[in-house]
Amino acid sequence: MSNSRQLHLNAFLRNVGQHEAAWRLPETRIASVTDISHYQNLAKIAERGKLDAIFFADHPVLKDRAQDRPWDSLDPFTLIAALSGVTKRIGLVATASTTYNDPYGLARRFATLDHVSSGRAAWNAVTTANAAAAANFSLGHHPDPDARYERAAEFLDIVNRLWDSWDDDAIVGDKEGGTFVDPEGIHRLDHHGKHFDVAGPLEVPRSPQGRPVVFQAGSSEPGKDLAARYAEAIFTAQPVLDEAQAFYSDVKARVRAYGRDPDKVHILPGLSTFIGGTEEEAKKLQETFENLTLPTYGLAQLQRVTGIDYSSHGLDDVVRVPSRSEVASDMRSRHDLVHHLTSTETITLRQLLRRLSAGRGHRIATGTPEQIADTIVQWFENGAADGFNLIPPALPTSLEAFVDTVVPILQKRGVFRKDYEGTTLRDHLGLDRPDVTRATRAYVAAAE
């Protein structure tokens, strides 16, 4: 089988694994949480599998129940900058908040990384849901979701304009004439908005990709709208096929409504996999993880998502999480996922906590490599996904299992690359490089 449309696969790397009990496995090395050699190894495994990118989250506050599991302790931007030196092709995605950063500083850092990595940088733009972060940034309160998304839209607009503030041909390097850069090729912003005043231009020349790739993670209504306006790849939690198809169709329509090409905006649901030589082996592997979970941690996370304290409920009692119309919740999309799960299934609190332990609402696939590949291809070929953000339960073992057993099947089926065909992340994602010259600026100005 051959297919001109190709899957896009990223690896979401969370210290020793996304599963909340991964650190308790006998084989897990606790020191890996802050050991750069661990992350270097993960990056090399992902690159060996020809994945599009590696992806790191950001949590600018120590979460509650830190005693129950390791957190993403290392700054993601510093981490991918370090990993750019031990990899050659794989993309490097770092999460950074539009609520707790400023546009100029962020644009400068990511443009610099795009130069340092020879065109492999990407920014995952988030608004930060955890209200406790405000106290770390001299803010008296955490902005509500609508205010955060309003700020995010202005933030993204400024960053893109800063990245475009140098023409591609601005550096002339005329040694004989004594002109290093043509000042006509550098452009001020003089932005004065509701949230920001930014003069510009950026002091970093145009980067290899023109602009670093923009990812966005959010499935709420304002999150989908922000993604449709600005994102080139979207990370989302979609546990079942029909809901993923509805999300895919909705977001692609929004992209089109903004005058953008839907084929150039990739939707990548999260996917957590438990892989075994047989289906029974895979189920036993998943059960091994779930038997190590701590109800105290699961209950704290459930309360964070829903705003409801279930600690007084019996673990074997059937549970139903109210909708957001019945209870206040700041984590809109995740609350909706848990509400839907408990409304469509008869499920006990213990079962719910175990279900959420691996993916926090993301798709979980358990089975043989062939069965995992079947699931991926089904979603890919039926309007549910352009690929996946892989969320390995344990690291490095789950990532190695996917790369060594599932990737070859996808390659054989003709839906995933056997080798990198380009050098930049935009090449891997099939995205155009946004060129900016005086001629293109004149053309855009005339069109407007």
C-alpha positions in Angstrom: 0.0 0.0 0.0 1.2 3.5 -0.8 -0.2 6.7 0.3 0.9 10.2 -0.8 -0.5 11.6 2.5 1.9 10.9 5.3 1.4 10.5 9.0 3.0 13.0 11.4 4.3 11.6 14.7 5.7 13.5 17.6 6.9 12.2 20.9 5.7 14.0 24.1 8.5 13.3 26.5 7.6 13.7 30.2 10.6 12.9 32.4 10.4 9.1 33.1 6.9 8.7 31.4 3.4 10.1 31.2 1.9 7.4 33.3 1.6 8.6 36.9 3.1 5.4 38.2 6.0 5.0 35.7 8.5 6.2 38.3 7.5 3.2 40.6 8.5 0.6 38.0 11.5 -1.5 39.2 13.4 -0.6 36.0 12.9 3.2 36.3 16.0 5.2 37.2 14.9 8.0 39.4 17.9 10.2 38.6 16.7 10.3 35.0 14.2 13.1 35.9 17.0 15.7 35.8 19.7 13.8 33.9 20.5 15.3 30.5 21.9 12.0 29.3 18.4 10.5 29.7 16.8 13.1 27.5 19.7 12.8 25.0 18.9 9.1 24.7 15.2 9.8 24.3 15.9 12.3 21.5 18.1 9.9 19.7 15.5 7.1 19.9 12.9 9.4 18.5 15.2 10.5 15.7 16.0 6.9 14.9 12.3 6.3 14.4 12.2 9.3 12.0 9.6 11.0 14.1 8.7 14.6 13.2 9.6 16.1 16.6 10.0 15.7 20.3 7.7 17.7 22.4 8.1 19.1 26.0 5.4 20.6 28.3 5.9 23.4 30.7 4.6 23.9 34.2 5.7 27.2 35.7 4.6 26.2 39.2 5.1 23.1 41.4 1.8 21.2 41.4 0.0 19.9 44.4 0.8 16.3 45.6 4.4 16.7 44.4 5.2 13.8 46.7 3.2 11.4 44.5 5.2 11.6 41.3 8.0 13.4 39.4 7.1 16.6 37.6 8.5 18.3 34.5 11.2 19.9 36.5 13.5 21.2 33.8 12.8 24.3 31.7 11.7 22.9 28.3 13.3 25.6 26.2 16.7 25.1 27.8 16.2 21.4 27.4 15.5 21.4 23.6 18.4 23.9 23.1 20.7 21.3 24.7 19.2 18.5 22.6 19.7 20.4 19.4 23.4 19.6 19.7 23.0 15.8 19.8 20.4 15.5 17.0 20.4 16.5 13.4 16.9 16.2 11.9 14.2 15.8 14.5 12.1 18.9 15.3 12.3 20.4 18.8 9.0 21.7 20.4 9.0 23.6 23.6 5.9 24.8 25.4 5.8 28.4 26.6 2.9 30.4 28.1 1.4 33.5 26.6 0.2 34.5 30.0 3.5 34.3 31.8 6.0 35.5 29.1 6.4 38.6 26.9 6.2 38.5 23.1 9.6 40.1 22.4 11.6 37.9 24.7 9.9 34.7 23.5 10.2 35.7 19.8 13.9 36.3 20.3 14.5 33.0 22.1 12.8 30.8 19.5 14.3 32.7 16.5 17.7 32.1 18.1 16.9 28.4 18.6 15.9 28.1 15.0 19.3 29.4 14.0 21.1 27.2 16.5 19.2 24.0 15.4 19.4 24.8 11.7 15.7 25.2 11.3 14.1 22.7 13.7 12.5 24.9 16.4 8.8 25.0 17.3 6.8 26.8 20.0 3.8 25.2 21.6 1.7 28.2 22.6 -0.5 27.7 25.8 -2.3 30.1 28.1 -1.6 28.1 31.3 -4.6 26.7 33.2 -3.0 26.4 36.6 -4.1 29.4 38.6 -1.3 28.9 41.2 1.2 30.1 38.6 0.2 33.7 39.1 1.9 33.9 42.5 5.2 33.1 40.8 5.0 36.0 38.4 4.0 38.9 40.7 0.4 38.8 39.7 -2.4 39.1 42.2 -4.7 36.8 40.4 -4.8 34.3 37.5 -6.7 35.8 34.5 -9.9 34.0 33.5 -9.9 31.8 30.3 -11.4 34.5 28.0 -8.9 37.1 29.1 -6.0 34.6 28.7 -7.1 33.8 25.2 -7.6 37.5 24.2 -4.0 38.2 25.4 -2.8 35.1 23.6 -4.2 36.2 20.2 -2.4 39.6 20.5 0.8 37.8 21.8 0.8 35.5 18.7 0.2 38.3 16.3 3.2 40.2 17.7 5.5 37.2 17.7 4.8 36.4 14.1 5.3 40.1 13.1 8.6 40.1 15.0 9.8 37.0 13.2 8.9 38.7 10.0 10.5 42.0 10.9 13.6 41.1 8.9 13.4 40.5 5.1 15.1 37.3 4.0 17.5 39.3 1.9 18.2 42.0 4.5 21.8 41.0 5.1 23.8 42.0 2.0 27.3 41.5 3.4 28.9 44.0 1.0 32.4 44.1 2.3 33.7 46.3 -0.5 30.9 48.9 0.0 31.0 48.6 3.8 27.3 47.6 4.2 26.5 44.7 6.3 22.7 45.0 6.3 20.3 46.9 4.2 18.3 49.1 6.7 15.4 49.1 4.3 15.1 45.3 4.9 14.4 45.7 8.6 11.0 46.9 9.8 9.6 48.3 13.1 6.3 47.1 14.5 5.3 50.1 16.6 2.6 47.9 18.1 0.3 49.5 20.6 -2.4 47.1 21.8 -4.6 46.3 24.8 -2.0 44.1 26.4 1.4 45.0 24.8 3.4 47.9 23.5 6.3 46.5 21.3 8.4 48.7 19.1 10.5 46.1 17.3 12.2 45.1 15.1 13.7 41.8 16.4 17.5 41.9 16.6 17.7 38.3 15.3 17.9 38.0 11.5 15.4 35.9 9.6 15.7 32.3 10.8 16.1 29.2 8.6 12.4 28.3 8.7 11.4 31.9 8.2 9.3 31.5 11.4 9.6 28.6 13.9 6.6 26.3 13.7 3.7 27.2 16.0 1.9 24.4 17.8 -1.1 25.0 20.0 -2.6 22.8 22.7 -6.2 23.4 23.7 -9.6 21.9 22.8 -12.0 24.5 24.4 -14.0 26.8 22.1 -11.5 29.7 22.5 -8.6 27.3 22.2 -9.9 25.9 18.9 -10.5 29.4 17.6 -6.9 30.5 18.5 -5.5 27.4 16.9 -7.5 28.0 13.7 -6.1 31.5 13.5 -2.4 30.9 14.3 -1.4 27.2 14.8 0.3 25.0 12.2 -0.1 21.9 14.4 -2.6 21.2 17.1 -2.2 18.9 20.1 -5.5 17.7 21.4 -7.0 15.1 23.8 -9.6 13.0 21.9 -10.3 9.5 23.5 -12.8 8.1 20.9 -13.0 8.1 17.2 -16.3 9.8 16.6 -15.5 12.7 18.9 -12.1 13.0 17.3 -13.7 13.2 13.8 -16.1 15.9 15.0 -13.1 17.9 16.5 -11.1 17.4 13.3 -14.0 18.6 11.1 -14.8 21.6 13.3 -11.2 22.9 13.5 -10.5 22.4 9.8 -13.7 24.4 9.0 -12.5 27.2 11.3 -9.1 27.2 9.6 -10.8 27.6 6.3 -13.0 30.4 7.6 -9.8 32.3 8.5 -8.6 32.0 4.9 -5.9 29.5 5.7 -5.3 26.1 4.0 -6.7 23.3 6.2 -4.1 20.9 4.8 -1.4 23.0 6.3 -2.7 22.8 9.8 -2.1 19.3 11.3 -4.3 17.9 14.0 -2.4 15.5 16.3 -4.4 13.8 19.1 -2.4 12.4 22.0 -1.9 8.6 22.0 -0.6 6.5 24.9 0.3 2.9 23.9 0.8 -0.3 25.9 2.5 -2.7 23.4 2.9 -6.5 23.9 3.8 -9.5 21.8 0.2 -10.6 22.3 -2.9 -8.7 23.3 -2.9 -10.5 26.6 0.7 -9.4 27.3 -0.2 -5.8 26.5 -3.1 -5.9 28.9 -1.0 -7.3 31.6 1.6 -4.6 31.0 -1.1 -1.9 31.4 -2.4 -3.6 34.5 1.2 -3.5 36.0 1.2 0.2 35.7 -2.4 0.7 37.0 -1.6 -1.5 40.1 1.1 1.0 41.1 -1.2 4.0 41.0 -1.9 6.1 44.1 -5.5 7.1 44.7 -4.4 10.2 46.5 -2.7 11.5 43.4 -5.5 10.5 41.1 -8.1 12.2 43.3 -6.0 15.4 43.5 -5.8 15.5 39.7 -9.5 14.8 39.3 -10.3 17.7 41.6 -8.0 19.9 39.7 -9.8 19.1 36.4 -13.4 19.2 37.8 -13.2 21.4 40.8 -14.8 18.7 42.9 -13.3 16.9 45.9 -14.1 13.1 45.6 -11.9 12.1 48.5 -14.9 11.2 50.7 -16.4 9.0 48.0 -15.9 5.2 48.1 -13.4 4.0 45.4 -15.8 1.3 44.3 -18.9 3.6 44.1 -20.2 4.6 40.7 -19.2 8.1 39.9 -20.7 10.8 37.6 -18.9 14.1 37.0 -21.3 17.0 36.5 -21.1 19.1 33.4 -19.5 22.6 33.4 -23.0 24.0 33.4 -23.5 22.4 36.8 -20.2 23.3 38.4 -17.4 25.9 37.8 -14.3 24.6 36.2 -11.3 26.4 34.6 -10.0 23.4 32.7 -12.8 23.4 30.2 -11.9 20.7 27.6 -10.5 18.2 30.1 -13.6 18.7 32.3 -15.8 17.9 29.3 -13.8 14.8 28.6 -14.2 13.4 32.1 -17.9 14.4 32.2 -18.6 12.6 28.9 -16.8 9.5 30.1 -18.8 9.2 33.3 -22.0 10.1 31.5 -21.7 7.4 28.8 -20.3 4.6 30.9 -21.2 3.1 34.3 -17.8 3.5 36.0 -16.6 3.4 39.5 -14.3 6.0 41.0 -11.4 3.5 41.1 -12.0 2.6 37.5 -12.1 6.3 36.5 -8.8 7.0 38.3 -7.1 4.0 36.7 -8.5 5.0 33.2 -7.1 8.5 33.6 -3.7 7.4 35.0 -2.0 6.9 31.6 -3.3 9.7 29.4 -5.4 12.1 31.4 -8.1 11.9 28.8 -6.0 11.1 25.8 -6.5 8.0 23.6 -5.1 4.8 25.0 -4.3 1.9 22.7 -3.4 -1.5 24.2 -2.4 -4.4 22.0 0.2 -5.9 19.6 2.2 -3.7 17.3 -0.2 -4.6 14.5 -3.2 -3.6 16.5 -1.6 -0.3 17.5 -0.8 0.4 13.8 -4.4 -0.5 12.9 -5.7 2.1 15.4 -3.4 4.8 14.0 -4.3 4.1 10.4 -8.0 4.0 11.2 -7.9 7.4 12.7 -5.6 8.8 10.0 -7.7 7.5 7.1 -11.1 8.4 8.6 -10.9 12.1 9.2 -9.9 12.0 12.9 -6.2 12.8 12.8 -3.3 13.9 10.6 -1.0 12.0 13.0 -0.4 11.7 16.7 1.5 13.2 19.6 2.8 10.0 21.2 2.6 10.0 25.0 4.8 7.0 26.1 3.7 5.6 29.5 7.3 4.9 30.5 10.5 6.2 29.2 12.6 5.0 27.5 10.9 1.6 27.3 7.5 2.6 25.8 9.1 4.9 23.2 11.6 2.2 22.2 8.8 -0.3 21.8 6.9 2.0 19.5 9.9 3.0 17.4 11.1 -0.6 17.1 7.8 -2.4 16.5 5.1 0.0 15.3 7.0 2.4 13.1 8.2 -0.4 10.8 4.6 -1.5 10.3 3.5 2.0 9.4 6.4 2.3 7.0 5.5 -0.9 5.4 2.0 0.2 4.9 3.2 3.4 3.2 1.8 5.9 5.6 5.0 7.0 7.3 8.5 8.0 6.1 11.4 5.6 6.0 13.8 8.5 6.2 13.8 12.3 6.5 13.5 14.0 3.1 14.3 17.5 4.4 16.3 19.2 7.0 13.8 21.5 8.8 10.7 20.8 10.9 8.7 22.6 8.2 10.0 20.0 5.7 8.9 17.1 7.9 5.5 18.6 8.4 5.0 19.6 4.7 4.7 23.2 5.6 5.7 26.1 3.4 8.4 28.5 4.5 6.9 31.9 4.8 9.2 34.1 2.7 9.5 37.8 3.4 11.2 40.1 0.9 10.4 43.7 -0.2 8.7 42.2 -3.2 6.4 40.0 -1.1 5.7 42.9 1.3 4.7 45.1 -1.6 2.4 42.4 -3.0 0.7 42.0 0.4 0.3 45.8 0.8 -1.2 46.1 -2.7 -3.6 43.2 -1.9 -4.8 44.9 1.2 
